[in-house]
């Protein structure tokens, strides 16, 4: 285990401990700092402190960096649709039905299993052994583009853009019902559903601000085809916001009518465009993928 001592300077004094750690040790993300604090790997003046503690000039912060844990998730030779790749990151077009990272009941066949085979050891370790390289995720039954970090520098740079809402994420979706306005914005906070821990909901309690912009691309009998741009990135944001306004995503059995699947296996939602500043080169990159076959087939059926 590697240990490092840091002394809090006047410039850092007054910051929360988790924020101070990222300033004292720039290679760490705030999420990683919080995990180290919660696991007791960070001491302030020899004492375990809360992440909300405001550091004082002269504080001595000891950081224990634990040895990397051997990854228990196995590499699998699963074909990947790679839209872009360099030594720092890659952009993958995830198919509908693929889980992003291993979890209870899904330890094989995930995107991470495929990435481990394709990239080997060249994946960021910031999110731990179960989610190597994963900067953000999309739901199992949501298809489309996501970016994967090959090293911690790329991971931190991409994560900061997501946090600052400068990360471009555009989706295509078909919702149930007719939306009259050609464009619109849904500005409603999202948090854990008060009665169902597996769902999210628009709520004022323990929630975060969530903003979704939409544009009507085409109207059909009983359905509307939309382009949706996220300003924030809350869990299930598009699905929750669309259901909240009374036009749930077609095929969404969680936030829509579970008895009406419209012949879809899960929600009709595709992450079609992704854009970001390359965390190493500084170049703005943007990628757009074609609509997947299931999405185009559904459009043909309702047109």
N, C-alpha and C positions, 0 to 999 in steps of 0.2 A: 504494500500500500504506500503510495506517494503522499507526502505531507508538505504543505506550503504555508508559511506564515505571511500575513499581510497586515500592514499598519494603516489604519484609517486616517486619511489626510483631511485637511479642511475642505477640500473640494468635494469629498465624498460624504463628509459628516452631514447628518440629517436625513440621509436616504434610508429607506427600508433595507433590512439586511439582505433580502434576496436581490434587490436592485444593486446594492453596494457590491455584492459578490461579482456581479457581471461587469462592474466598473473596475474592480480590483483584478479580476481574472477574465479578460475579454473573450477567451476561448469558450467560456461557459454561457449557455443560454439561461434565461431567467427560469425557465421550467426545470432545467437541470440543477440550478442553484437551489430551487425550492425542494427538489427531491433529496438533495444532499442534506439540507437543513432538517427535513422531516425524518431522515434516517439517522440523524445524530452525527453526521460526518463533518459538521461545521460547528466550531466552538468560538464563542466571543469571550475573550479574557478567561478562557478555560471552562466556560459554562455553556451548555446547550441553550440556544436562544430561539425565540419564535421568529418566523420570517418577517413579521411586521415590526420587529424591534428596530428603532431608529438608531443607527450607529453614531458614535461620538468620536470626535477627533482624538486620536491616541489609542483607540480600541485595537486590541490585537486579535485578528481573526485567523483561526487555524482551520485549514481545509484539508480533509483526508480524502484523497481520490482513491476509491476502491479499485482493486484489480478487476479488469474486464472479466465478465462472466462468460463462460463458454456457451455459445448459442446452442440451445437444444432443438431449435426448429431446423428441420432438414431441407437442404436444397433439392428442388425438383425440376426436372426438365419439362417445363411448361412453356409453350410458345408465348412470346410477348410481341405486342404490336408497338414497337418503339418508334416514336415520331422524331425524336432528337436525342443525341447522346454525345457527351464529351467527357473529359477526364474528371469533371466536377459534378455533373448531374445528368439526369436523363428524363425525358418526358414520355410517359407511357399512355396508350389509349386502352383503358381497362374495359373488358367486356362486361355486359350485364350478367349478374349471377356470380361474379368472382368476389370473394371477400378480400379486403385489402391486407389485413394482418391477422395472424393466428389469435384465436380466442376460444373460449369454452365451446366445444362442439365443432370447431373449425381449425384444426391444427395442420391440415394438409390442403393442397390445392389453392392456397392463397397467393396473392400477388407477392408477398414477402418470400414464400417458398420459391417462386419463379425468379425473383430478383437475386436471391442467394446463389442460384445456379448460374445466372447470367453474369453477375458482378463478382462473385466470390467474396473476398474480404473487403472489396472496395465499396463500402456503404457506411454512411454516417452512423455513429453509435450513440448519438445524443438521446434518442428516444428508447434506448435499451435494447435488450436482446430479442424482444418479441417484435419490435417495430423498427428494425434498422433501416435508415434512409428515409423513413416516412415523415414527410414534413406536414402534409395535410392528407385527408382521406375523403373518399366518397362512399356512399352506402353500397352494400352488396348489389342491390338491384338498380343502382344508378350507374349508367355507363359513361365513359368519356375520359378526358385528359386529367392527369395529375403529374406533378413533378416529384422526382426522387433525388435526394442528395447523396452523393458518393463520399463526401467528407464533412467534417464538422463545420468548417469555414462556410461551405456552401449552405449547409443546413441552417446555420445561424442567420446568414444573410437573407435567405428565403423566408425564414420564420419572422424576421423583423418586418419584412414587406407585408406579410399577411397581417401582422399585428397592427401595422400602420395603415391598413386598408389601401395600399398602393398596388396590390396584387390583383391583376385583372382575371375575373372569373365570370364567364358568360355561359349560360345554359339554354338549351331548348327543351320545351316541355309542352305537353298537351293537357289542358285542364278540362274538367267537366263543367259545362255551363257556358253561357255566352257573356263575354266581357265587352261592354259597350264602349268604354274609353279606349282610344288607340294606344295611349301610354298611361303609366301611373306609377306610384310609389307606395309601398307598404312600409310604414314606420311604426313597428309595434314590438315591444320587448319580449324576449323569449327566455323561458326558464324551464326547469323540470315540472312536469305535470303534477299537480297537487295530489292526485289519487293513483296515478300509474307511473312508477319510477322508470319504466322503459320508454315512456313517451315524453315529448316536449310540448309546450303550450305557450300561447301568448298570455303573459301574466305580469303583474307588477311586483310579485313576491320573488325574491332571490333570482332575479332575471338580469339579463344584459340587453343593451339596446341592439336592435336588429333592423336593418334597412334593406329592402329589396325593390329594385326597379324592374318594370316589365314593359314590353312593347308587343302589341298584337301583330302577328305575322299573317294569320289567316283565320277566318271564322268558318266553322262547319255547323251542321245541324246538331246542336247539343254539346259541341266542343269548341275550344279555342286553342289555336296553336300560338305559342308565345316564345319570345326571346327574353330571357331573364338575366339581369346583371346583379351580382351581389356586391353590396357596399360593405357589409359585415359578413362573417362566416360562422354563424351559430349552427349547432347540431340540428339537422333536418330543417334548416331555415326555410327553404323554398316550399317544402311540403307543408310545414306548419303555417306559413303565411298564406299560402293559397287556400288551405282548408279554412283558415280564419276568415277570409273574405267570402267564403261560400262557394269557391270554385276549386275543389281539391284536384290534385294531380290524378289523371286517369290511371287506374290500376293500383292506386295506393290504398291497400287494405288496412293500413294502420291509421291514417288520418282521413281517409275517405270512407265510402261504403264498402265494408268487407265482403258483401254479397255480390258486388258488381266489379268484376275484374276486367271486363271488356276484352277477354281473350288475351290479356297481358299477364305475364308472370312478374308481378311487381310494377312499381311506378314507371310511367313513361317520362323519363327524365334523363337528359344527356348533357354532360359537361363538354360543351362544344368548342370553347375557346379559352385559352389560358395565356396570360402574358405577365412578364416580370423582368426586372433588371437583373442580368446575370451577376451573381454575387462576387464573382472574381474579375470578369472582364469589364463590367460596367455597361455592357451593351443591352439594349432592350430587345427582348425576344418575345414573339407572340406566335402561337400555333392554333390552327383551327382544323378540326377533324370532320369528316363527312358524317352525316347521320347514320347510325347503325341500321342494319336491315330490319330489325324488329320495329324500329321507330318509323321507317319509311313504309313498311307494310301496314302499320296501324293508320298512318295518314291516308293511304290508299283506301283502306276499308271504310273510313268515315267521310271521305270526300264524295 
